[in-house]
Amino acid sequence: MNRLGLIVVGILLVLMTAMSTLFVVDQRNFAVVYSLGEIKEVITEPGLKFKLPPPLQNVIFLDRRTQSLDSPETRPIFTAEKQSLVIDWLVKWRVVDARQFIRNTGTDLRNAEARLSPIVQAAMNEEVTKRSVRAMLSGERDRVMQGVLARLGDDAKNFGIEVVDVRIKRVDFASSVTESVYRRMESERKRVANELRSEGSAEGEKIRADADRQREIVLAEAYRDAQKIKGEGDAKASALYAESFGRDPQFAQFYRSLEAYRASFRSKSDVIVVDPSSDFFRAMRGGAAAPAPRK
C-alpha cells in the first residue's frame, strides 16, 4: 500500500512538473519567459509553448492590444497671444518591444501611462504655444495632433511602445478667461445694438422730417389752389351780383340792407343804439330807399 501511494505521488509530481513546463500564449498578449530573474525569451506567436519548470523559468504575460490614455488633468496652456486654453486630449498606444518596455516601466501598464502622460502634455504645450486661439478653434487641430504624434515618436521607442494616434477632444477657455470673454462679447453686442438703435433713430428722424416737409408742401399747394379757386369764385360771384344789381337797383339796395341787418344782429345778445328814423331802418319801416336816378 505504501509502495502504491509512493507511485501515485510520483505520478502526480511528474504531471505537475510537466504541466508547469507548458503554457498557452494568447494572440492578445506577449509571453515573457524569465530565467532566474532575467528575460530569457519574448514569445509573440500564439499557441502552446514549453519552458523549464519553476523556479528555473517563469512566464508573465503582457497585453499587446492598443491602450487609451486620457489627459489626467486639465492644465491651462497659453497660446501665441498669451491666452489660456484648456485642452483635453486622448492618446492611443500599444507595446511593440516587450523587453524595452519591461526594462523602462516594468510589467504594469499604469507605470507606462504615468510616464507617458507628462511627455504628451509637454508636446501639446509646444505645439499650442506656436498657434493662435483662432487656429486652435478652427482649422489647425489636425496639424497640432500630427505635430504631437511626431514629437512622441522617439520617446515612445525608448519605452518600447508605439503611439498610434493623438486626438484633441475639447478646446475651451479657462474658467477665469471664459467670464472675461463673455463680458467682452456682451459689451460688444451691446455696443453694436446701441449703434443700430442710434442709426435707426436718426433714420426715423430723417424720414419724419421729410414727411413733415412734404406735408407742409402739400398743404401750402392745397391752400394756394384753394385761395385761387376761391378768388375765381368770388370774382364770378361779384360779376353775377353786379350784373343782377345793375338790372334792379332797388332790389340791390334792399338786399344790401338785409345783409347789413344779418351782420349787425348775428346774436340775440347783440345791442345796437341808433336813431330809428335813420336810413338804416328804412327797410324795416316798410319804405325802401329812393332809387338812384337813371342816366
VMD Tcl script that draws the C-alpha trace (Angstrom):
set ca {
  {0.00 0.00 0.00}
  {2.83 2.35 0.84}
  {4.50 1.44 -2.42}
  {1.31 2.20 -4.39}
  {0.97 5.52 -2.61}
  {4.51 6.46 -3.50}
  {3.85 5.58 -7.12}
  {0.73 7.73 -7.17}
  {2.57 10.63 -5.54}
  {5.40 10.23 -8.03}
  {3.00 10.27 -10.96}
  {1.30 13.40 -9.61}
  {4.64 15.13 -9.20}
  {5.58 14.23 -12.74}
  {2.26 15.54 -14.06}
  {2.58 18.75 -12.09}
  {6.12 19.22 -13.33}
  {5.03 18.56 -16.91}
  {2.12 20.96 -16.58}
  {4.41 23.66 -15.23}
  {6.50 23.40 -18.37}
  {3.51 24.02 -20.66}
  {1.76 27.36 -21.22}
  {-0.52 28.88 -23.84}
  {0.23 32.20 -25.49}
  {-2.86 34.20 -26.41}
  {-2.71 36.34 -29.56}
  {-3.60 39.39 -27.45}
  {-0.51 39.05 -25.24}
  {3.25 38.85 -25.25}
  {4.72 35.95 -23.24}
  {7.95 36.92 -21.45}
  {10.00 33.97 -20.17}
  {12.22 34.75 -17.16}
  {15.21 32.60 -16.30}
  {16.49 33.22 -12.77}
  {15.16 36.81 -12.86}
  {16.43 37.69 -16.33}
  {14.41 37.90 -19.53}
  {15.22 34.75 -21.43}
  {12.77 34.98 -24.30}
  {9.83 37.04 -25.58}
  {7.24 34.95 -27.40}
  {4.99 36.80 -29.83}
  {3.41 33.90 -31.70}
  {0.25 32.41 -30.16}
  {-0.01 28.69 -29.33}
  {1.18 26.03 -26.87}
  {4.75 26.66 -25.64}
  {7.31 24.93 -23.45}
  {9.65 26.17 -20.71}
  {11.65 24.83 -17.82}
  {9.74 24.22 -14.60}
  {9.85 26.83 -11.82}
  {11.95 28.20 -10.30}
  {14.25 27.77 -13.27}
  {11.93 29.66 -15.59}
  {8.76 31.71 -15.08}
  {6.34 33.34 -17.56}
  {4.49 36.63 -17.38}
  {2.04 37.95 -19.95}
  {1.99 41.50 -21.29}
  {-1.04 42.99 -23.05}
  {-0.19 43.90 -26.65}
  {-3.56 45.47 -27.52}
  {-3.99 49.20 -28.17}
  {-4.40 51.17 -24.95}
  {-6.13 54.53 -24.36}
  {-4.61 57.33 -22.32}
  {-6.78 60.33 -21.42}
  {-5.41 63.63 -20.20}
  {-5.25 63.17 -16.42}
  {-5.94 66.80 -15.57}
  {-6.97 69.95 -17.38}
  {-3.98 72.26 -17.21}
  {-4.26 75.63 -18.97}
  {-1.98 76.12 -21.97}
  {-1.01 79.57 -23.26}
  {-1.35 80.34 -26.96}
  {0.76 82.68 -29.08}
  {-1.38 85.64 -27.88}
  {-0.90 84.59 -24.23}
  {-4.50 83.39 -23.99}
  {-5.15 80.49 -21.64}
  {-6.80 77.39 -23.13}
  {-7.86 74.12 -21.54}
  {-7.29 71.16 -23.86}
  {-8.45 67.60 -23.28}
  {-6.55 65.04 -25.33}
  {-6.56 61.29 -25.97}
  {-3.58 59.09 -26.92}
  {-3.77 55.59 -28.37}
  {-0.66 53.46 -27.78}
  {0.50 49.84 -27.64}
  {3.52 47.79 -26.59}
  {5.75 46.78 -29.51}
  {9.02 45.86 -27.72}
  {8.34 43.86 -24.57}
  {11.99 43.77 -23.43}
  {12.42 47.55 -23.72}
  {9.05 48.15 -22.11}
  {9.82 45.96 -19.07}
  {13.30 47.45 -18.61}
  {11.90 51.01 -18.51}
  {8.48 50.70 -16.88}
  {8.12 47.16 -15.53}
  {5.18 44.94 -16.31}
  {2.41 47.28 -15.13}
  {0.85 49.33 -17.95}
  {-0.13 52.04 -15.49}
  {3.54 52.84 -14.91}
  {3.94 53.48 -18.64}
  {0.88 55.74 -18.69}
  {2.19 57.70 -15.69}
  {5.47 58.35 -17.54}
  {3.88 58.96 -20.94}
  {1.28 61.48 -19.74}
  {3.69 64.38 -18.90}
  {5.56 63.79 -22.18}
  {2.31 64.13 -24.14}
  {1.39 67.25 -22.16}
  {4.78 68.84 -22.87}
  {4.49 68.08 -26.59}
  {0.99 69.54 -26.61}
  {2.24 72.70 -24.90}
  {4.97 73.18 -27.50}
  {2.52 72.84 -30.38}
  {-0.19 75.06 -28.89}
  {2.14 77.93 -27.93}
  {3.01 78.35 -31.64}
  {-0.59 78.98 -32.63}
  {-3.35 81.49 -32.03}
  {-6.69 80.87 -30.37}
  {-8.45 81.10 -33.74}
  {-6.15 78.44 -35.18}
  {-6.79 76.10 -32.25}
  {-10.54 76.55 -32.51}
  {-10.78 76.14 -36.28}
  {-8.54 74.64 -38.93}
  {-5.20 73.69 -37.35}
  {-6.21 70.97 -34.90}
  {-5.03 68.27 -37.29}
  {-1.62 69.92 -37.56}
  {-1.36 70.12 -33.79}
  {-2.21 66.42 -33.41}
  {0.24 65.42 -36.13}
  {2.94 67.56 -34.51}
  {2.40 65.95 -31.11}
  {2.43 62.50 -32.70}
  {5.75 63.24 -34.40}
  {7.30 64.54 -31.17}
  {6.29 61.43 -29.27}
  {7.97 59.04 -31.72}
  {11.48 58.90 -30.19}
  {10.28 58.94 -26.58}
  {7.81 56.16 -27.32}
  {10.61 53.97 -28.77}
  {12.63 54.40 -25.58}
  {9.68 52.98 -23.66}
  {9.22 50.11 -26.10}
  {5.80 51.36 -27.18}
  {4.25 52.86 -30.30}
  {1.92 55.88 -30.21}
  {-0.80 55.03 -32.68}
  {-2.85 58.22 -32.62}
  {-3.29 61.54 -30.81}
  {-6.65 63.27 -30.63}
  {-7.85 66.58 -29.19}
  {-11.24 66.03 -27.59}
  {-12.02 69.53 -26.35}
  {-10.61 73.04 -26.58}
  {-12.04 75.63 -24.25}
  {-11.06 78.80 -22.45}
  {-10.04 78.60 -18.82}
  {-12.81 79.48 -16.38}
  {-11.18 82.79 -15.46}
  {-10.85 83.74 -19.13}
  {-14.31 82.47 -20.11}
  {-16.02 85.00 -17.87}
  {-13.99 87.92 -19.22}
  {-14.54 86.77 -22.81}
  {-18.27 86.53 -22.16}
  {-18.34 90.02 -20.66}
  {-16.36 91.40 -23.58}
  {-18.69 89.74 -26.06}
  {-21.69 91.08 -24.15}
  {-20.24 94.61 -24.20}
  {-19.52 94.32 -27.92}
  {-23.07 93.14 -28.65}
  {-24.49 96.00 -26.57}
  {-22.29 98.49 -28.42}
  {-23.46 97.16 -31.78}
  {-27.07 97.23 -30.59}
  {-26.73 100.85 -29.42}
  {-25.17 101.83 -32.75}
  {-28.03 100.19 -34.62}
  {-30.57 101.93 -32.37}
  {-28.85 105.29 -32.95}
  {-28.77 104.76 -36.71}
  {-32.41 103.69 -36.65}
  {-33.40 106.72 -34.57}
  {-31.50 109.07 -36.92}
  {-33.08 107.44 -39.94}
  {-36.50 107.71 -38.30}
  {-35.99 111.42 -37.61}
  {-34.89 111.90 -41.20}
  {-37.98 110.12 -42.50}
  {-40.28 112.10 -40.16}
  {-38.64 115.40 -41.16}
  {-39.05 114.55 -44.84}
  {-42.67 113.56 -44.28}
  {-43.35 116.82 -42.39}
  {-41.73 118.82 -45.20}
  {-43.79 117.04 -47.82}
  {-46.92 117.59 -45.71}
  {-46.22 121.31 -45.46}
  {-45.60 121.49 -49.21}
  {-48.85 119.63 -49.93}
  {-50.81 121.86 -47.52}
  {-49.27 125.02 -48.96}
  {-50.04 123.95 -52.51}
  {-53.58 122.97 -51.50}
  {-54.10 126.32 -49.72}
  {-52.74 128.15 -52.76}
  {-55.05 126.26 -55.09}
  {-57.98 126.76 -52.72}
  {-57.35 130.50 -52.48}
  {-57.04 130.68 -56.24}
  {-60.30 128.81 -56.74}
  {-61.95 130.89 -54.01}
  {-60.73 134.10 -55.65}
  {-62.04 132.99 -59.01}
  {-65.35 132.07 -57.37}
  {-65.57 135.43 -55.59}
  {-64.79 137.22 -58.86}
  {-67.52 135.30 -60.65}
  {-69.93 135.92 -57.76}
  {-69.13 139.63 -57.77}
  {-69.69 139.77 -61.52}
  {-73.04 137.99 -61.11}
  {-74.03 140.30 -58.25}
  {-73.04 143.35 -60.25}
  {-74.98 142.15 -63.27}
  {-78.06 141.31 -61.15}
  {-77.95 144.51 -59.12}
  {-77.49 146.56 -62.28}
  {-80.80 145.25 -63.60}
  {-82.76 146.17 -60.39}
  {-81.03 148.82 -58.21}
  {-83.95 148.96 -55.73}
  {-83.71 145.23 -55.07}
  {-79.96 145.53 -54.74}
  {-80.35 148.23 -52.09}
  {-82.91 146.08 -50.25}
  {-80.62 143.04 -50.40}
  {-77.69 145.03 -49.03}
  {-79.91 146.26 -46.18}
  {-80.79 142.66 -45.29}
  {-77.13 141.68 -45.34}
  {-76.36 144.64 -43.06}
  {-79.15 143.56 -40.64}
  {-77.83 139.98 -40.65}
  {-74.30 141.14 -39.87}
  {-75.49 143.55 -37.12}
  {-77.91 141.21 -35.32}
  {-75.94 137.97 -35.53}
  {-76.59 137.09 -31.86}
  {-79.56 137.62 -29.58}
  {-77.34 139.36 -27.07}
  {-76.14 141.95 -29.56}
  {-77.24 145.52 -28.80}
  {-77.11 148.50 -31.18}
  {-78.01 152.10 -30.30}
  {-79.03 154.13 -33.35}
  {-81.75 156.66 -34.36}
  {-84.82 154.69 -35.53}
  {-85.55 157.34 -38.15}
  {-82.20 156.82 -39.83}
  {-81.85 155.29 -43.26}
  {-80.53 152.10 -41.62}
  {-84.06 151.10 -40.50}
  {-85.87 152.30 -43.61}
  {-86.32 148.72 -44.90}
  {-87.84 147.69 -41.56}
  {-90.27 150.57 -41.57}
  {-91.57 149.39 -44.89}
  {-90.14 152.14 -47.04}
  {-87.32 151.46 -49.38}
  {-84.69 153.99 -50.16}
  {-85.35 156.12 -53.23}
  {-83.77 154.55 -56.21}
  {-80.97 156.38 -57.80}
  {-81.99 158.27 -60.95}
  {-81.04 156.52 -64.15}
  {-78.87 158.26 -66.61}
}
mol new
graphics top color blue
foreach p $ca { graphics top sphere $p radius 0.5 }
foreach p [lrange $ca 0 end-1] q [lrange $ca 1 end] { graphics top cylinder $p $q radius 0.2 }
display resetview
